[in-house]
């Protein structure tokens, strides 16, 4: 029996379906083919939480270090695309600034000021599209502050990000990347070189340059930029969408601010900003019901794992008081657990708290519905909201 014949549900699964509304199909796969071969993916899709953990914990068997890894083709080797000692060497210089206390001390005041500035600009209108006018700009501002690049503005960082992401997306889709991504990365690398050379500069890039070469610092700066903008923008937007879609849960949060953290974790569980992570098998192995062959693509569905009913009862329900919501895998797991998870949580908490406090009767625009969309990265294309303007 061929691998396709042994996975009829996977054979019938389309990437378009997974981008549009993946949850019914993922639930079916998780129950019947938890490790399934998807011809459209040309790889395996893992949807059960315990098996997802097995893959992400075992970097020797399931590696990111493969020539097909699209991000590395654009920005070179980094902590995102290396394993073992090389991964440790690239990641370690960036670890300390992203520990909980360092994040609070280093970023909380800046995030509060930037959030206040953005909301003050929006406040009089009573209407906004919050992904592009709030979540995105906030994420870009925080990344720009974190990187501390000399002579660089948020607009410049965003332009680099857009070009690099487009090149990565082109490669992922099987197309040749255009020149814009290479040009953007060249500019980023020059900014890193100038920052490292500036004796008056103080940033995590300068401290990392004591342990890594400048090209290695630049590669990792690109990865931090990518993660800090893409997934944090999604995290804020998705959490706000979940709260506004569920007035009963929003009321609980308004009555008890301590539940805001639970709301954020529950939103991450239901719609992780990064829906999947890719690994490549280094040897023949057995994973659950499937026999994986050396070189096979093994894609972990964080979205599927996060709704595993064996761990999360009534998994499709948004429940801000769910006791085990922090078992969600939105930040991945194992050696490649998201380095800046604490910063993303802090940013989202401050953003949501200020939005809820300062925009009275904040609600979704009923004439412009929103829904998460995307195969790899999931968030609403737009999030239109209304609130009561002050008099």
C-alpha positions in Angstrom: 0.0 0.0 0.0 1.4 3.4 -0.9 1.7 6.2 1.6 -1.2 8.1 -0.2 -3.5 5.0 0.0 -2.7 4.7 3.7 -3.7 8.3 4.4 -7.0 8.9 2.5 -7.9 11.9 4.7 -4.6 13.5 4.0 -4.9 12.9 0.3 -8.2 14.7 0.4 -6.9 17.7 2.4 -6.1 20.9 0.5 -3.8 23.7 1.5 -6.6 26.1 0.6 -8.9 24.5 3.1 -6.2 24.7 5.8 -5.6 28.4 5.1 -9.3 29.3 5.1 -10.8 27.3 8.0 -8.5 24.5 9.1 -10.1 23.4 12.3 -12.7 20.8 11.1 -10.2 19.1 8.9 -7.5 19.2 11.6 -9.9 17.6 14.1 -10.6 14.8 11.6 -7.0 14.2 10.9 -6.1 14.3 14.6 -8.7 11.6 15.4 -8.0 9.3 12.5 -4.7 10.1 10.9 -2.7 12.0 13.5 0.5 11.7 11.3 -0.9 12.0 7.8 0.8 12.3 4.4 -0.6 15.3 2.5 0.3 15.2 -1.2 -0.3 19.0 -1.6 2.2 19.5 1.2 4.5 16.9 -0.1 5.1 15.9 3.5 3.7 14.7 6.7 1.3 16.7 8.9 1.3 16.0 12.7 -1.8 17.1 14.5 -1.8 15.3 17.8 -0.2 17.1 20.7 1.8 14.3 22.2 3.3 13.5 18.7 3.9 17.2 18.0 5.9 17.4 21.3 7.9 14.3 20.2 8.9 16.0 17.0 9.8 19.4 18.5 11.8 17.9 21.3 14.0 15.6 19.1 16.2 17.9 17.1 18.5 15.0 16.2 15.7 13.1 14.4 13.7 16.1 13.2 15.9 19.0 12.3 15.4 22.5 10.9 18.9 22.4 9.4 18.0 21.5 5.8 18.7 23.3 2.4 15.0 23.5 1.8 14.5 25.8 4.9 13.3 28.9 3.1 14.3 31.6 5.6 17.9 30.5 5.6 18.0 30.8 1.8 17.3 34.5 2.2 19.1 35.6 5.4 21.6 32.8 5.9 22.1 30.4 8.8 20.6 31.6 12.1 19.2 30.3 15.4 16.0 29.5 13.4 17.7 27.2 10.9 20.4 25.5 12.9 20.4 22.7 15.4 22.8 21.3 18.0 25.9 23.2 19.1 25.6 25.7 16.2 22.0 26.5 17.3 23.2 27.0 20.8 26.0 29.3 19.7 23.7 31.5 17.7 20.9 31.7 20.3 22.8 32.1 23.5 24.0 35.7 23.0 20.3 36.8 22.7 18.9 34.9 25.6 19.5 37.2 28.6 17.6 40.3 27.2 14.5 38.2 26.7 14.3 36.8 30.3 11.1 37.9 32.2 12.7 40.5 34.5 14.9 41.9 31.7 11.9 42.2 29.4 9.9 44.1 32.1 12.7 46.4 33.0 13.8 47.0 29.4 10.6 47.2 27.5 7.5 47.8 29.6 7.8 51.6 29.8 8.5 51.9 26.1 5.5 49.6 25.2 3.2 51.7 27.4 4.3 54.9 25.8 4.0 53.6 22.3 0.6 52.1 23.0 -0.6 55.4 24.5 0.7 57.3 21.4 -1.1 55.0 19.0 -4.4 55.0 20.9 -4.3 58.8 21.4 -4.1 59.2 17.6 -7.0 56.8 17.0 -9.3 57.8 19.9 -11.2 60.7 18.4 -12.4 58.8 15.3 -14.6 56.1 17.0 -13.7 53.7 14.2 -10.5 52.0 13.1 -8.9 49.0 11.4 -6.7 47.9 14.3 -4.4 45.4 12.6 -2.7 48.0 10.4 -3.3 51.1 12.5 -2.4 49.6 15.9 -1.1 46.0 16.2 1.3 46.2 13.3 2.8 49.6 14.1 3.2 48.6 17.8 5.0 45.4 16.9 7.3 47.3 14.5 8.1 50.0 17.1 9.0 47.4 19.7 11.2 45.4 17.3 13.0 48.6 16.2 13.6 49.5 19.9 14.8 46.0 20.7 17.3 45.8 17.8 18.6 49.3 18.5 19.9 49.8 15.0 21.7 53.1 14.5 20.0 55.5 12.2 17.0 53.3 11.6 13.3 54.2 11.8 10.3 51.9 12.2 9.3 52.6 8.6 12.7 51.4 7.4 12.5 48.2 9.5 8.9 47.6 8.2 10.1 48.0 4.6 12.9 45.5 5.1 10.6 43.1 6.8 8.0 43.2 4.0 10.6 42.5 1.4 12.3 39.7 3.2 9.0 38.0 4.1 7.9 38.3 0.4 11.1 36.5 -0.7 10.7 33.8 1.9 7.0 33.3 0.8 8.1 33.1 -2.8 10.6 30.3 -2.0 8.1 28.5 0.2 5.6 28.5 -2.7 8.2 27.1 -5.1 9.0 30.3 -6.9 12.3 32.1 -7.4 12.6 35.0 -5.0 12.8 38.5 -6.4 15.7 40.9 -5.8 13.9 43.0 -3.2 14.5 40.6 -0.4 18.2 40.3 -1.0 18.5 44.1 -1.3 16.6 44.6 2.0 18.7 42.1 3.8 21.9 43.8 2.5 20.6 47.1 3.9 19.8 45.4 7.2 23.3 43.9 7.3 24.9 47.3 6.7 22.8 48.8 9.6 24.0 46.0 11.8 27.6 46.6 10.8 27.2 50.4 11.6 25.5 49.6 14.9 28.3 47.2 16.0 30.9 49.7 14.9 29.3 52.6 16.9 31.0 52.7 20.2 28.1 54.8 21.6 25.5 52.3 20.6 23.9 50.0 23.2 21.7 47.2 22.1 21.5 43.4 22.1 23.2 43.4 18.7 26.3 45.1 20.1 26.5 42.6 23.0 25.9 39.7 20.6 28.8 40.8 18.4 31.1 39.9 21.2 30.3 36.2 20.6 29.2 36.1 16.9 30.5 37.5 13.6 28.7 40.5 12.2 27.1 38.4 9.4 25.8 36.0 12.1 24.5 38.9 14.1 22.7 40.2 11.0 21.1 36.8 10.2 19.7 36.5 13.7 18.6 40.2 13.7 16.5 39.3 10.6 15.0 36.4 12.4 14.2 38.5 15.5 12.6 41.1 13.2 10.5 38.6 11.4 9.3 36.9 14.6 8.8 40.1 16.5 6.6 41.7 13.8 4.7 38.9 12.2 3.7 36.7 15.1 3.2 39.6 17.7 1.0 41.5 15.3 -1.1 38.3 14.9 -1.1 37.6 18.7 -2.6 41.1 19.5 -5.1 41.0 16.6 -6.3 37.4 17.3 -6.6 38.0 21.0 -8.7 41.2 20.4 -10.9 39.3 17.9 -11.5 36.5 20.3 -12.5 38.8 23.1 -14.8 41.0 21.0 -16.4 37.9 19.5 -17.3 36.6 22.9 -19.0 39.3 25.0 -19.5 37.0 28.0 -15.7 36.4 28.2 -14.9 40.0 27.6 -17.2 40.9 30.5 -15.3 38.5 32.7 -12.0 40.2 31.8 -13.5 43.6 32.4 -14.6 42.5 35.8 -11.3 40.9 36.7 -8.2 42.2 35.0 -6.2 39.2 36.2 -8.1 37.2 33.6 -6.5 39.1 30.8 -3.5 36.7 30.9 -5.8 33.8 30.6 -7.5 35.4 27.6 -4.2 35.8 25.9 -3.2 32.2 26.5 -6.5 30.9 25.3 -6.3 33.0 22.2 -2.9 31.6 21.5 -4.3 28.1 22.0 -7.2 28.6 19.6 -5.3 30.6 16.9 -1.5 30.6 17.2 0.0 33.3 15.0 2.4 30.7 13.6 0.1 27.8 12.6 2.9 25.3 11.7 6.6 24.6 12.1 8.6 22.5 9.7 11.2 19.9 10.4 13.1 17.4 8.2 13.7 13.8 9.2 17.4 12.9 9.5 16.8 9.2 9.5 14.1 6.6 9.0 11.9 6.5 12.1 8.4 5.7 13.3 6.1 8.4 14.6 2.8 7.2 15.9 1.1 5.2 13.2 3.5 6.4 10.4 6.8 5.3 9.1 8.9 8.4 8.3 11.7 8.2 5.8 15.0 10.1 5.9 14.6 13.5 4.2 10.8 13.7 4.6 9.3 17.0 5.5 7.5 16.7 8.8 5.2 19.7 9.5 3.8 20.1 13.0 0.4 21.7 13.2 0.5 23.8 16.3 -3.1 24.7 15.5 -4.1 21.1 15.5 -2.1 20.2 18.6 -3.6 23.2 20.5 -7.1 21.8 20.1 -6.3 18.2 21.1 -9.3 17.2 23.2 -7.1 14.7 25.2 -5.5 17.8 26.8 -8.1 20.6 26.3 -11.7 19.5 27.0 -14.2 21.3 24.8 -11.3 22.4 22.7 -13.1 24.8 20.3 -14.5 26.9 23.2 -12.9 30.2 24.1 -12.6 30.1 27.9 -10.6 32.8 29.6 -10.7 30.7 32.8 -9.3 27.5 31.3 -6.9 26.2 33.9 -4.4 24.6 31.5 -4.4 27.1 28.7 -0.7 27.7 29.2 -0.1 24.2 27.9 -0.7 25.7 24.4 2.2 25.3 21.9 1.9 28.6 20.1 5.5 29.4 20.9 6.6 25.9 19.8 8.6 23.7 22.1 12.1 22.2 22.7 15.3 23.9 21.5 13.4 26.2 19.2 10.9 27.5 21.8 10.3 31.2 20.9 13.1 33.3 22.3 10.9 36.4 22.8 7.8 34.8 24.2 7.9 36.9 27.4 8.2 40.1 25.3 5.3 39.1 23.1 3.1 38.4 26.1 4.0 41.7 27.8 3.3 43.6 24.6 -0.1 41.9 24.0 -1.1 42.4 27.7 -0.3 46.2 27.7 -1.9 46.7 24.3 -5.2 44.9 25.2 -5.4 46.5 28.6 -5.1 50.0 27.2 -7.5 49.4 24.3 -10.2 48.1 26.7 -9.6 50.9 29.2 -9.6 53.8 26.8 -12.0 52.9 24.0 -15.5 52.8 25.5 -17.9 50.1 24.2 -15.2 48.7 21.9 -16.8 46.3 19.5 -16.5 44.6 16.1 -17.9 46.5 13.1 -20.9 44.3 12.2 -20.7 45.4 8.6 -17.0 44.4 8.1 -16.6 40.8 9.5 -13.2 39.5 10.4 -11.8 36.0 10.5 -8.2 34.5 10.8 -6.7 33.4 7.5 -3.4 31.9 6.5 -1.7 28.6 6.0 1.6 29.3 7.9 0.8 32.6 9.7 -2.8 33.1 10.8 -4.5 36.4 11.6 -7.4 38.5 10.2 -6.6 40.3 7.0 -8.3 43.3 8.8 -10.0 44.0 12.1 -12.5 46.8 11.9 -13.9 48.0 15.2 -16.1 50.8 16.6 -16.3 52.6 19.9 -18.0 55.5 21.5 -16.3 58.8 20.9 -15.9 61.1 23.8 -17.9 64.3 24.0 
